[in-house]
């Protein structure tokens, strides 16, 4: 992989290191941050995980040592320090880490993205980007090996959870022999898959299940069932007292349909519609999302379109059908 040496050089010469991820972080971002932070601490670095917002309670079991700080908490501790290095995981867009973290990255002596999302060549040339990795967590596992840091149970669970989430429980086509090899090592360090699965997927409340039921009962497909979609209105989310983040996985349920090539979720947000796309692996929804003004992975991508729900659904499905031909 390109740029590993660059990464190792940066670690070698840096002492105060900030590790951040995108806003509304998922378990891949958080798990990668925590694992990397523990590894750097074991190398006697002053490593800090800092995000724009406080960690959501539901993820706190991944952070037994309370390493994850909000920007405000970090400011109280380290406001006078100029970081030697800022590492940003699971995104390669600086604007996605939030305004305060962007300032920290800007004043850092160095900064580097560690990520697996597609990006412009200019970004890939100087950062650590590998789109073949199923999760940023998988890439971090490779880096830990290069750093000579062994897994332990505290570090293995966040890393395993990062991979679990970003592969949709090993169902996405991004899972490779290499992914499972790392998973095998993580299990040897004490991760129990059933318990790890339950901690992240088995903690929902009944209102979540009812919203899911309502949405799935209204799922639609085109004629040959190659495209399936669900719709989430702001009213539904409010009525069920649901968190947006909780609805992200709804779209995956459509992938169990026999003939489905592309599944979509249309979510109303103000005067925009967030359109998420997933595929079972035979169709590149990343390219489709790009054509619709967004982007993402081959199997998981998204875009945001201005307009009313009905129009956006009709136009988008029509465009996807054309692209499928
Ligand atoms: Mn990821």
py3Dmol code that shows the C-alpha trace and the ligand (Angstrom):
import py3Dmol

protein = """\
ATOM      1  CA  UNK A   1       0.000   0.000   0.000  1.00  0.00           C
ATOM      2  CA  UNK A   2       1.184   3.463  -0.908  1.00  0.00           C
ATOM      3  CA  UNK A   3       2.116   6.041   1.735  1.00  0.00           C
ATOM      4  CA  UNK A   4       2.528   3.664   4.682  1.00  0.00           C
ATOM      5  CA  UNK A   5       6.101   4.814   5.040  1.00  0.00           C
ATOM      6  CA  UNK A   6       4.903   8.424   5.069  1.00  0.00           C
ATOM      7  CA  UNK A   7       2.462   7.542   7.850  1.00  0.00           C
ATOM      8  CA  UNK A   8       5.136   5.747   9.892  1.00  0.00           C
ATOM      9  CA  UNK A   9       7.485   8.733   9.483  1.00  0.00           C
ATOM     10  CA  UNK A  10       4.777  11.116  10.688  1.00  0.00           C
ATOM     11  CA  UNK A  11       4.125   8.962  13.763  1.00  0.00           C
ATOM     12  CA  UNK A  12       7.833   8.739  14.495  1.00  0.00           C
ATOM     13  CA  UNK A  13       8.370  12.488  14.512  1.00  0.00           C
ATOM     14  CA  UNK A  14       5.105  13.457  16.260  1.00  0.00           C
ATOM     15  CA  UNK A  15       4.394  13.481  19.984  1.00  0.00           C
ATOM     16  CA  UNK A  16       1.053  15.282  20.469  1.00  0.00           C
ATOM     17  CA  UNK A  17      -1.398  13.563  18.104  1.00  0.00           C
ATOM     18  CA  UNK A  18      -5.097  14.335  17.622  1.00  0.00           C
ATOM     19  CA  UNK A  19      -7.273  11.653  16.013  1.00  0.00           C
ATOM     20  CA  UNK A  20     -10.648  12.707  14.656  1.00  0.00           C
ATOM     21  CA  UNK A  21     -13.406  11.473  12.370  1.00  0.00           C
ATOM     22  CA  UNK A  22     -16.443  12.785  10.496  1.00  0.00           C
ATOM     23  CA  UNK A  23     -19.409  14.408  12.236  1.00  0.00           C
ATOM     24  CA  UNK A  24     -22.251  12.029  13.147  1.00  0.00           C
ATOM     25  CA  UNK A  25     -19.564   9.357  13.480  1.00  0.00           C
ATOM     26  CA  UNK A  26     -20.446   5.706  12.960  1.00  0.00           C
ATOM     27  CA  UNK A  27     -18.815   2.690  14.584  1.00  0.00           C
ATOM     28  CA  UNK A  28     -16.160   2.518  11.845  1.00  0.00           C
ATOM     29  CA  UNK A  29     -14.998   6.063  12.546  1.00  0.00           C
ATOM     30  CA  UNK A  30     -15.205   5.695  16.326  1.00  0.00           C
ATOM     31  CA  UNK A  31     -13.732   2.188  16.487  1.00  0.00           C
ATOM     32  CA  UNK A  32     -10.829   3.189  14.237  1.00  0.00           C
ATOM     33  CA  UNK A  33     -10.124   6.266  16.355  1.00  0.00           C
ATOM     34  CA  UNK A  34     -10.119   4.383  19.633  1.00  0.00           C
ATOM     35  CA  UNK A  35      -7.959   1.509  18.368  1.00  0.00           C
ATOM     36  CA  UNK A  36      -5.453   3.900  16.822  1.00  0.00           C
ATOM     37  CA  UNK A  37      -5.386   6.014  19.974  1.00  0.00           C
ATOM     38  CA  UNK A  38      -4.690   2.978  22.188  1.00  0.00           C
ATOM     39  CA  UNK A  39      -1.937   1.849  19.830  1.00  0.00           C
ATOM     40  CA  UNK A  40      -0.256   5.278  19.829  1.00  0.00           C
ATOM     41  CA  UNK A  41      -0.512   5.523  23.603  1.00  0.00           C
ATOM     42  CA  UNK A  42       1.240   2.161  23.891  1.00  0.00           C
ATOM     43  CA  UNK A  43       4.035   3.767  21.845  1.00  0.00           C
ATOM     44  CA  UNK A  44       4.209   6.544  24.489  1.00  0.00           C
ATOM     45  CA  UNK A  45       2.585   9.190  22.296  1.00  0.00           C
ATOM     46  CA  UNK A  46       0.241  11.851  23.679  1.00  0.00           C
ATOM     47  CA  UNK A  47      -2.723  10.706  21.618  1.00  0.00           C
ATOM     48  CA  UNK A  48      -6.199  12.260  21.883  1.00  0.00           C
ATOM     49  CA  UNK A  49      -9.427  11.196  20.189  1.00  0.00           C
ATOM     50  CA  UNK A  50     -11.345  14.413  19.592  1.00  0.00           C
ATOM     51  CA  UNK A  51     -14.684  14.821  17.850  1.00  0.00           C
ATOM     52  CA  UNK A  52     -16.836  17.856  17.287  1.00  0.00           C
ATOM     53  CA  UNK A  53     -19.536  16.394  19.554  1.00  0.00           C
ATOM     54  CA  UNK A  54     -19.624  14.168  22.623  1.00  0.00           C
ATOM     55  CA  UNK A  55     -19.753  10.411  22.041  1.00  0.00           C
ATOM     56  CA  UNK A  56     -23.318   9.067  21.976  1.00  0.00           C
ATOM     57  CA  UNK A  57     -24.095   6.858  24.986  1.00  0.00           C
ATOM     58  CA  UNK A  58     -24.777   3.855  22.830  1.00  0.00           C
ATOM     59  CA  UNK A  59     -21.116   3.774  21.742  1.00  0.00           C
ATOM     60  CA  UNK A  60     -19.592   4.246  25.179  1.00  0.00           C
ATOM     61  CA  UNK A  61     -19.020   0.471  25.594  1.00  0.00           C
ATOM     62  CA  UNK A  62     -16.417   0.763  22.817  1.00  0.00           C
ATOM     63  CA  UNK A  63     -14.472   3.325  24.830  1.00  0.00           C
ATOM     64  CA  UNK A  64     -13.761   1.689  28.191  1.00  0.00           C
ATOM     65  CA  UNK A  65     -10.982   4.143  28.957  1.00  0.00           C
ATOM     66  CA  UNK A  66     -12.993   7.255  28.034  1.00  0.00           C
ATOM     67  CA  UNK A  67     -10.455   8.354  25.470  1.00  0.00           C
ATOM     68  CA  UNK A  68     -13.011  10.046  23.262  1.00  0.00           C
ATOM     69  CA  UNK A  69     -13.300  13.763  23.972  1.00  0.00           C
ATOM     70  CA  UNK A  70     -15.643  16.368  22.557  1.00  0.00           C
ATOM     71  CA  UNK A  71     -13.987  19.480  21.156  1.00  0.00           C
ATOM     72  CA  UNK A  72     -14.932  21.414  24.328  1.00  0.00           C
ATOM     73  CA  UNK A  73     -13.427  18.779  26.624  1.00  0.00           C
ATOM     74  CA  UNK A  74     -10.221  18.765  24.588  1.00  0.00           C
ATOM     75  CA  UNK A  75     -10.035  22.569  24.680  1.00  0.00           C
ATOM     76  CA  UNK A  76     -10.139  22.526  28.490  1.00  0.00           C
ATOM     77  CA  UNK A  77      -7.180  20.138  28.586  1.00  0.00           C
ATOM     78  CA  UNK A  78      -5.017  21.240  25.672  1.00  0.00           C
ATOM     79  CA  UNK A  79      -6.048  24.703  24.448  1.00  0.00           C
ATOM     80  CA  UNK A  80      -2.468  25.990  24.408  1.00  0.00           C
ATOM     81  CA  UNK A  81      -0.947  23.051  22.570  1.00  0.00           C
ATOM     82  CA  UNK A  82      -0.294  22.978  18.851  1.00  0.00           C
ATOM     83  CA  UNK A  83      -0.658  19.357  17.753  1.00  0.00           C
ATOM     84  CA  UNK A  84       2.230  17.814  15.865  1.00  0.00           C
ATOM     85  CA  UNK A  85      -0.158  15.692  13.865  1.00  0.00           C
ATOM     86  CA  UNK A  86      -3.885  15.419  13.229  1.00  0.00           C
ATOM     87  CA  UNK A  87      -5.099  12.078  11.890  1.00  0.00           C
ATOM     88  CA  UNK A  88      -8.556  12.013  10.349  1.00  0.00           C
ATOM     89  CA  UNK A  89     -10.151   8.608   9.915  1.00  0.00           C
ATOM     90  CA  UNK A  90     -13.055   7.391   7.789  1.00  0.00           C
ATOM     91  CA  UNK A  91     -13.440  10.479   5.611  1.00  0.00           C
ATOM     92  CA  UNK A  92     -11.234  12.365   3.190  1.00  0.00           C
ATOM     93  CA  UNK A  93     -13.233  15.594   3.214  1.00  0.00           C
ATOM     94  CA  UNK A  94     -11.840  18.112   5.656  1.00  0.00           C
ATOM     95  CA  UNK A  95     -15.205  19.908   5.810  1.00  0.00           C
ATOM     96  CA  UNK A  96     -16.824  16.745   7.194  1.00  0.00           C
ATOM     97  CA  UNK A  97     -15.011  16.845  10.547  1.00  0.00           C
ATOM     98  CA  UNK A  98     -16.788  19.974  11.776  1.00  0.00           C
ATOM     99  CA  UNK A  99     -15.662  23.609  12.067  1.00  0.00           C
ATOM    100  CA  UNK A 100     -13.754  23.339  15.369  1.00  0.00           C
ATOM    101  CA  UNK A 101     -11.870  20.214  14.386  1.00  0.00           C
ATOM    102  CA  UNK A 102     -11.080  21.809  11.051  1.00  0.00           C
ATOM    103  CA  UNK A 103      -9.308  24.598  12.968  1.00  0.00           C
ATOM    104  CA  UNK A 104      -7.288  22.056  14.968  1.00  0.00           C
ATOM    105  CA  UNK A 105      -6.278  20.277  11.762  1.00  0.00           C
ATOM    106  CA  UNK A 106      -5.318  23.603  10.176  1.00  0.00           C
ATOM    107  CA  UNK A 107      -2.974  24.594  13.002  1.00  0.00           C
ATOM    108  CA  UNK A 108      -1.425  21.120  13.321  1.00  0.00           C
ATOM    109  CA  UNK A 109       2.100  20.789  11.975  1.00  0.00           C
ATOM    110  CA  UNK A 110       0.985  17.796   9.878  1.00  0.00           C
ATOM    111  CA  UNK A 111      -2.224  16.088   9.019  1.00  0.00           C
ATOM    112  CA  UNK A 112      -3.195  12.888   7.261  1.00  0.00           C
ATOM    113  CA  UNK A 113      -6.399  11.132   6.222  1.00  0.00           C
ATOM    114  CA  UNK A 114      -6.701   7.396   6.876  1.00  0.00           C
ATOM    115  CA  UNK A 115      -9.680   6.271   4.863  1.00  0.00           C
ATOM    116  CA  UNK A 116     -11.272   3.800   2.463  1.00  0.00           C
ATOM    117  CA  UNK A 117     -13.645   6.087   0.526  1.00  0.00           C
ATOM    118  CA  UNK A 118     -12.929   6.962  -3.092  1.00  0.00           C
ATOM    119  CA  UNK A 119     -11.210  10.333  -3.482  1.00  0.00           C
ATOM    120  CA  UNK A 120      -9.468  12.522  -6.066  1.00  0.00           C
ATOM    121  CA  UNK A 121      -6.007  11.374  -7.206  1.00  0.00           C
ATOM    122  CA  UNK A 122      -4.420  14.446  -5.624  1.00  0.00           C
ATOM    123  CA  UNK A 123      -5.728  13.387  -2.203  1.00  0.00           C
ATOM    124  CA  UNK A 124      -4.745   9.735  -2.621  1.00  0.00           C
ATOM    125  CA  UNK A 125      -1.218  10.806  -3.599  1.00  0.00           C
ATOM    126  CA  UNK A 126      -0.362  12.198  -0.165  1.00  0.00           C
ATOM    127  CA  UNK A 127      -2.786  10.495   2.226  1.00  0.00           C
ATOM    128  CA  UNK A 128      -3.366   6.924   3.352  1.00  0.00           C
ATOM    129  CA  UNK A 129      -6.387   5.913   1.297  1.00  0.00           C
ATOM    130  CA  UNK A 130      -7.177   2.333   0.330  1.00  0.00           C
ATOM    131  CA  UNK A 131     -10.569   1.793  -1.280  1.00  0.00           C
ATOM    132  CA  UNK A 132     -10.083  -1.988  -1.227  1.00  0.00           C
ATOM    133  CA  UNK A 133     -10.410  -2.003   2.549  1.00  0.00           C
ATOM    134  CA  UNK A 134     -13.876  -3.007   3.738  1.00  0.00           C
ATOM    135  CA  UNK A 135     -13.668  -0.584   6.645  1.00  0.00           C
ATOM    136  CA  UNK A 136     -11.279   2.066   7.899  1.00  0.00           C
ATOM    137  CA  UNK A 137     -10.952  -0.372  10.814  1.00  0.00           C
ATOM    138  CA  UNK A 138      -9.418  -2.938   8.481  1.00  0.00           C
ATOM    139  CA  UNK A 139      -6.895  -0.362   7.309  1.00  0.00           C
ATOM    140  CA  UNK A 140      -6.104   0.593  10.905  1.00  0.00           C
ATOM    141  CA  UNK A 141      -5.484  -3.102  11.653  1.00  0.00           C
ATOM    142  CA  UNK A 142      -2.859  -3.126   8.888  1.00  0.00           C
ATOM    143  CA  UNK A 143      -1.254   0.009  10.336  1.00  0.00           C
ATOM    144  CA  UNK A 144      -1.113  -1.454  13.845  1.00  0.00           C
ATOM    145  CA  UNK A 145       0.841  -4.377  12.445  1.00  0.00           C
ATOM    146  CA  UNK A 146       3.270  -1.970  10.747  1.00  0.00           C
ATOM    147  CA  UNK A 147       3.607  -0.058  14.011  1.00  0.00           C
ATOM    148  CA  UNK A 148       4.366  -3.337  15.784  1.00  0.00           C
ATOM    149  CA  UNK A 149       1.405  -2.985  18.166  1.00  0.00           C
ATOM    150  CA  UNK A 150      -0.312  -6.222  19.230  1.00  0.00           C
ATOM    151  CA  UNK A 151      -4.071  -6.451  19.814  1.00  0.00           C
ATOM    152  CA  UNK A 152      -5.588  -6.708  23.258  1.00  0.00           C
ATOM    153  CA  UNK A 153      -9.234  -7.138  24.188  1.00  0.00           C
ATOM    154  CA  UNK A 154      -9.928  -3.404  24.736  1.00  0.00           C
ATOM    155  CA  UNK A 155      -8.514  -2.540  21.355  1.00  0.00           C
ATOM    156  CA  UNK A 156      -9.925  -5.538  19.472  1.00  0.00           C
ATOM    157  CA  UNK A 157     -13.619  -4.878  20.193  1.00  0.00           C
ATOM    158  CA  UNK A 158     -13.779  -1.369  18.645  1.00  0.00           C
ATOM    159  CA  UNK A 159     -11.797  -2.572  15.649  1.00  0.00           C
ATOM    160  CA  UNK A 160     -14.005  -5.630  15.149  1.00  0.00           C
ATOM    161  CA  UNK A 161     -17.133  -3.468  15.495  1.00  0.00           C
ATOM    162  CA  UNK A 162     -15.778  -1.043  12.894  1.00  0.00           C
ATOM    163  CA  UNK A 163     -15.468  -3.907  10.408  1.00  0.00           C
ATOM    164  CA  UNK A 164     -18.818  -5.442  11.388  1.00  0.00           C
ATOM    165  CA  UNK A 165     -20.685  -2.175  10.760  1.00  0.00           C
ATOM    166  CA  UNK A 166     -19.018  -1.234   7.491  1.00  0.00           C
ATOM    167  CA  UNK A 167     -19.520  -4.678   5.957  1.00  0.00           C
ATOM    168  CA  UNK A 168     -23.159  -4.880   7.083  1.00  0.00           C
ATOM    169  CA  UNK A 169     -22.198  -7.961   9.128  1.00  0.00           C
ATOM    170  CA  UNK A 170     -19.909  -9.359   6.412  1.00  0.00           C
ATOM    171  CA  UNK A 171     -22.640  -9.216   3.755  1.00  0.00           C
ATOM    172  CA  UNK A 172     -21.221  -6.510   1.512  1.00  0.00           C
ATOM    173  CA  UNK A 173     -19.009  -7.389  -1.447  1.00  0.00           C
ATOM    174  CA  UNK A 174     -16.137  -5.441   0.133  1.00  0.00           C
ATOM    175  CA  UNK A 175     -15.362  -8.391   2.444  1.00  0.00           C
ATOM    176  CA  UNK A 176     -12.208 -10.232   1.444  1.00  0.00           C
ATOM    177  CA  UNK A 177      -9.977 -13.022   2.622  1.00  0.00           C
ATOM    178  CA  UNK A 178      -7.890 -10.300   4.241  1.00  0.00           C
ATOM    179  CA  UNK A 179     -10.904  -8.966   6.178  1.00  0.00           C
ATOM    180  CA  UNK A 180     -11.573 -12.383   7.654  1.00  0.00           C
ATOM    181  CA  UNK A 181      -7.921 -12.919   8.470  1.00  0.00           C
ATOM    182  CA  UNK A 182      -7.969  -9.768  10.567  1.00  0.00           C
ATOM    183  CA  UNK A 183     -11.247 -10.828  12.155  1.00  0.00           C
ATOM    184  CA  UNK A 184      -9.663 -14.148  13.065  1.00  0.00           C
ATOM    185  CA  UNK A 185      -6.799 -12.324  14.809  1.00  0.00           C
ATOM    186  CA  UNK A 186      -9.264 -10.049  16.612  1.00  0.00           C
ATOM    187  CA  UNK A 187     -11.173 -13.106  17.869  1.00  0.00           C
ATOM    188  CA  UNK A 188      -7.961 -14.573  19.163  1.00  0.00           C
ATOM    189  CA  UNK A 189      -7.552 -11.393  21.186  1.00  0.00           C
ATOM    190  CA  UNK A 190     -10.845 -12.000  22.933  1.00  0.00           C
ATOM    191  CA  UNK A 191     -13.632 -10.636  20.727  1.00  0.00           C
ATOM    192  CA  UNK A 192     -16.789 -12.757  20.917  1.00  0.00           C
ATOM    193  CA  UNK A 193     -18.803 -12.182  17.702  1.00  0.00           C
ATOM    194  CA  UNK A 194     -22.242 -12.853  19.215  1.00  0.00           C
ATOM    195  CA  UNK A 195     -21.683 -10.406  22.026  1.00  0.00           C
ATOM    196  CA  UNK A 196     -20.091  -7.815  19.723  1.00  0.00           C
ATOM    197  CA  UNK A 197     -23.065  -8.119  17.354  1.00  0.00           C
ATOM    198  CA  UNK A 198     -25.586  -7.780  20.142  1.00  0.00           C
ATOM    199  CA  UNK A 199     -23.907  -4.752  21.647  1.00  0.00           C
ATOM    200  CA  UNK A 200     -24.341  -2.795  18.433  1.00  0.00           C
ATOM    201  CA  UNK A 201     -27.441  -4.311  16.782  1.00  0.00           C
ATOM    202  CA  UNK A 202     -29.366  -5.787  19.682  1.00  0.00           C
ATOM    203  CA  UNK A 203     -30.039  -2.676  21.750  1.00  0.00           C
ATOM    204  CA  UNK A 204     -32.984  -1.113  19.937  1.00  0.00           C
ATOM    205  CA  UNK A 205     -36.214  -0.026  21.584  1.00  0.00           C
ATOM    206  CA  UNK A 206     -39.727  -0.992  20.543  1.00  0.00           C
ATOM    207  CA  UNK A 207     -40.414   2.387  18.877  1.00  0.00           C
ATOM    208  CA  UNK A 208     -37.483   1.701  16.565  1.00  0.00           C
ATOM    209  CA  UNK A 209     -38.964  -1.659  15.574  1.00  0.00           C
ATOM    210  CA  UNK A 210     -42.372  -0.121  14.956  1.00  0.00           C
ATOM    211  CA  UNK A 211     -40.922   2.539  12.699  1.00  0.00           C
ATOM    212  CA  UNK A 212     -38.980  -0.130  10.805  1.00  0.00           C
ATOM    213  CA  UNK A 213     -42.162  -2.201  10.442  1.00  0.00           C
ATOM    214  CA  UNK A 214     -44.113   0.775   9.171  1.00  0.00           C
ATOM    215  CA  UNK A 215     -41.440   1.655   6.641  1.00  0.00           C
ATOM    216  CA  UNK A 216     -40.887  -1.879   5.360  1.00  0.00           C
ATOM    217  CA  UNK A 217     -44.636  -2.451   4.992  1.00  0.00           C
ATOM    218  CA  UNK A 218     -44.646   0.494   2.574  1.00  0.00           C
ATOM    219  CA  UNK A 219     -41.623  -0.672   0.560  1.00  0.00           C
ATOM    220  CA  UNK A 220     -41.986  -0.491  -3.202  1.00  0.00           C
ATOM    221  CA  UNK A 221     -40.254  -2.011  -6.202  1.00  0.00           C
ATOM    222  CA  UNK A 222     -40.229  -1.388  -9.936  1.00  0.00           C
ATOM    223  CA  UNK A 223     -41.766  -3.916 -12.273  1.00  0.00           C
ATOM    224  CA  UNK A 224     -38.951  -6.478 -12.440  1.00  0.00           C
ATOM    225  CA  UNK A 225     -38.040  -5.859  -8.766  1.00  0.00           C
ATOM    226  CA  UNK A 226     -34.476  -4.850  -9.699  1.00  0.00           C
ATOM    227  CA  UNK A 227     -34.952  -1.559  -7.829  1.00  0.00           C
ATOM    228  CA  UNK A 228     -36.551  -1.433  -4.379  1.00  0.00           C
ATOM    229  CA  UNK A 229     -37.088   1.595  -2.180  1.00  0.00           C
ATOM    230  CA  UNK A 230     -38.384   2.841   1.124  1.00  0.00           C
ATOM    231  CA  UNK A 231     -39.354   6.327   2.228  1.00  0.00           C
ATOM    232  CA  UNK A 232     -38.864   8.133   5.507  1.00  0.00           C
ATOM    233  CA  UNK A 233     -40.727  11.359   6.168  1.00  0.00           C
ATOM    234  CA  UNK A 234     -39.752  13.833   8.874  1.00  0.00           C
ATOM    235  CA  UNK A 235     -43.113  13.231  10.477  1.00  0.00           C
ATOM    236  CA  UNK A 236     -42.497   9.465  10.805  1.00  0.00           C
ATOM    237  CA  UNK A 237     -39.157  10.054  12.493  1.00  0.00           C
ATOM    238  CA  UNK A 238     -40.610  12.612  14.881  1.00  0.00           C
ATOM    239  CA  UNK A 239     -43.682  10.564  15.700  1.00  0.00           C
ATOM    240  CA  UNK A 240     -41.573   7.533  16.602  1.00  0.00           C
ATOM    241  CA  UNK A 241     -39.078   9.594  18.548  1.00  0.00           C
ATOM    242  CA  UNK A 242     -36.262   8.140  16.437  1.00  0.00           C
ATOM    243  CA  UNK A 243     -32.724   9.226  15.944  1.00  0.00           C
ATOM    244  CA  UNK A 244     -31.670   9.708  12.294  1.00  0.00           C
ATOM    245  CA  UNK A 245     -28.619   7.575  12.859  1.00  0.00           C
ATOM    246  CA  UNK A 246     -30.873   4.732  13.944  1.00  0.00           C
ATOM    247  CA  UNK A 247     -32.566   4.701  10.550  1.00  0.00           C
ATOM    248  CA  UNK A 248     -29.377   4.282   8.495  1.00  0.00           C
ATOM    249  CA  UNK A 249     -29.578   0.486   8.458  1.00  0.00           C
ATOM    250  CA  UNK A 250     -33.223   0.293   7.312  1.00  0.00           C
ATOM    251  CA  UNK A 251     -32.177   0.219   3.669  1.00  0.00           C
ATOM    252  CA  UNK A 252     -30.197  -2.998   4.150  1.00  0.00           C
ATOM    253  CA  UNK A 253     -33.398  -4.974   4.672  1.00  0.00           C
ATOM    254  CA  UNK A 254     -34.266  -4.473   0.998  1.00  0.00           C
ATOM    255  CA  UNK A 255     -31.199  -6.443  -0.085  1.00  0.00           C
ATOM    256  CA  UNK A 256     -32.859  -9.752   0.846  1.00  0.00           C
ATOM    257  CA  UNK A 257     -35.162  -9.434  -2.193  1.00  0.00           C
ATOM    258  CA  UNK A 258     -34.392 -12.065  -4.806  1.00  0.00           C
ATOM    259  CA  UNK A 259     -33.967  -9.878  -7.899  1.00  0.00           C
ATOM    260  CA  UNK A 260     -32.907  -6.605  -6.315  1.00  0.00           C
ATOM    261  CA  UNK A 261     -29.869  -4.885  -7.836  1.00  0.00           C
ATOM    262  CA  UNK A 262     -30.232  -1.451  -6.249  1.00  0.00           C
ATOM    263  CA  UNK A 263     -32.020  -0.545  -3.049  1.00  0.00           C
ATOM    264  CA  UNK A 264     -32.794   3.059  -2.154  1.00  0.00           C
ATOM    265  CA  UNK A 265     -33.910   4.984   0.860  1.00  0.00           C
ATOM    266  CA  UNK A 266     -35.445   8.431   0.458  1.00  0.00           C
ATOM    267  CA  UNK A 267     -35.330  10.476   3.631  1.00  0.00           C
ATOM    268  CA  UNK A 268     -36.936  13.866   3.913  1.00  0.00           C
ATOM    269  CA  UNK A 269     -34.767  16.528   5.541  1.00  0.00           C
ATOM    270  CA  UNK A 270     -36.083  20.080   5.233  1.00  0.00           C
ATOM    271  CA  UNK A 271     -36.395  20.973   1.577  1.00  0.00           C
ATOM    272  CA  UNK A 272     -33.958  18.236   0.593  1.00  0.00           C
ATOM    273  CA  UNK A 273     -34.197  14.491   0.138  1.00  0.00           C
ATOM    274  CA  UNK A 274     -31.281  12.337   1.234  1.00  0.00           C
ATOM    275  CA  UNK A 275     -31.055   9.435  -1.185  1.00  0.00           C
ATOM    276  CA  UNK A 276     -29.078   6.403   0.004  1.00  0.00           C
ATOM    277  CA  UNK A 277     -28.183   3.583  -2.379  1.00  0.00           C
ATOM    278  CA  UNK A 278     -27.044   0.017  -1.682  1.00  0.00           C
ATOM    279  CA  UNK A 279     -26.238  -2.885  -3.951  1.00  0.00           C
ATOM    280  CA  UNK A 280     -25.618  -6.575  -3.444  1.00  0.00           C
ATOM    281  CA  UNK A 281     -22.354  -6.324  -5.360  1.00  0.00           C
ATOM    282  CA  UNK A 282     -23.216  -6.731  -9.022  1.00  0.00           C
ATOM    283  CA  UNK A 283     -24.087  -3.057  -9.550  1.00  0.00           C
ATOM    284  CA  UNK A 284     -21.825  -0.086  -8.841  1.00  0.00           C
ATOM    285  CA  UNK A 285     -24.047   2.339  -6.941  1.00  0.00           C
ATOM    286  CA  UNK A 286     -21.047   4.632  -6.291  1.00  0.00           C
ATOM    287  CA  UNK A 287     -21.042   5.616  -9.963  1.00  0.00           C
ATOM    288  CA  UNK A 288     -24.828   5.986  -9.899  1.00  0.00           C
ATOM    289  CA  UNK A 289     -24.633   8.264  -6.876  1.00  0.00           C
ATOM    290  CA  UNK A 290     -21.991  10.332  -8.676  1.00  0.00           C
ATOM    291  CA  UNK A 291     -24.301  10.720 -11.655  1.00  0.00           C
ATOM    292  CA  UNK A 292     -26.931  11.943  -9.196  1.00  0.00           C
ATOM    293  CA  UNK A 293     -24.561  14.518  -7.711  1.00  0.00           C
ATOM    294  CA  UNK A 294     -23.243  12.484  -4.751  1.00  0.00           C
ATOM    295  CA  UNK A 295     -20.711   9.707  -4.268  1.00  0.00           C
ATOM    296  CA  UNK A 296     -19.542   6.778  -2.175  1.00  0.00           C
ATOM    297  CA  UNK A 297     -18.483   3.155  -2.405  1.00  0.00           C
ATOM    298  CA  UNK A 298     -19.480   0.632  -5.127  1.00  0.00           C
ATOM    299  CA  UNK A 299     -21.936  -1.040  -2.755  1.00  0.00           C
ATOM    300  CA  UNK A 300     -22.999   1.883  -0.554  1.00  0.00           C
ATOM    301  CA  UNK A 301     -23.399   5.478  -1.661  1.00  0.00           C
ATOM    302  CA  UNK A 302     -25.612   8.531  -1.268  1.00  0.00           C
ATOM    303  CA  UNK A 303     -26.634  11.890  -2.616  1.00  0.00           C
ATOM    304  CA  UNK A 304     -28.781  14.828  -1.564  1.00  0.00           C
ATOM    305  CA  UNK A 305     -31.383  16.225  -3.949  1.00  0.00           C
ATOM    306  CA  UNK A 306     -33.484  19.349  -3.515  1.00  0.00           C
ATOM    307  CA  UNK A 307     -37.217  18.877  -4.038  1.00  0.00           C
ATOM    308  CA  UNK A 308     -40.379  17.217  -2.809  1.00  0.00           C
ATOM    309  CA  UNK A 309     -40.435  13.530  -1.928  1.00  0.00           C
ATOM    310  CA  UNK A 310     -42.751  12.388  -4.692  1.00  0.00           C
ATOM    311  CA  UNK A 311     -40.862  14.116  -7.514  1.00  0.00           C
ATOM    312  CA  UNK A 312     -37.436  13.092  -6.256  1.00  0.00           C
ATOM    313  CA  UNK A 313     -38.495   9.445  -5.943  1.00  0.00           C
ATOM    314  CA  UNK A 314     -40.045   9.349  -9.402  1.00  0.00           C
ATOM    315  CA  UNK A 315     -37.084  11.033 -11.116  1.00  0.00           C
ATOM    316  CA  UNK A 316     -34.425   9.088  -9.246  1.00  0.00           C
ATOM    317  CA  UNK A 317     -35.983   5.667  -9.846  1.00  0.00           C
ATOM    318  CA  UNK A 318     -36.332   6.513 -13.535  1.00  0.00           C
ATOM    319  CA  UNK A 319     -32.660   7.543 -13.746  1.00  0.00           C
ATOM    320  CA  UNK A 320     -31.536   4.391 -11.904  1.00  0.00           C
ATOM    321  CA  UNK A 321     -33.552   2.215 -14.271  1.00  0.00           C
ATOM    322  CA  UNK A 322     -31.871   3.913 -17.241  1.00  0.00           C
ATOM    323  CA  UNK A 323     -28.441   3.436 -15.678  1.00  0.00           C
ATOM    324  CA  UNK A 324     -29.196  -0.251 -15.012  1.00  0.00           C
ATOM    325  CA  UNK A 325     -29.782  -0.690 -18.754  1.00  0.00           C
TER     326      UNK A 325
END
"""
ligand_1 = """\
1
MN
Mn -16.049 3.467 6.939
"""
view = py3Dmol.view(width=600, height=400)
view.addModel(protein, "pdb")
view.setStyle({"model": 0}, {"cartoon": {"style": "trace"}})
view.addModel(ligand_1, "xyz")
view.setStyle({"model": 1}, {"stick": {}})
view.zoomTo()
view.show()
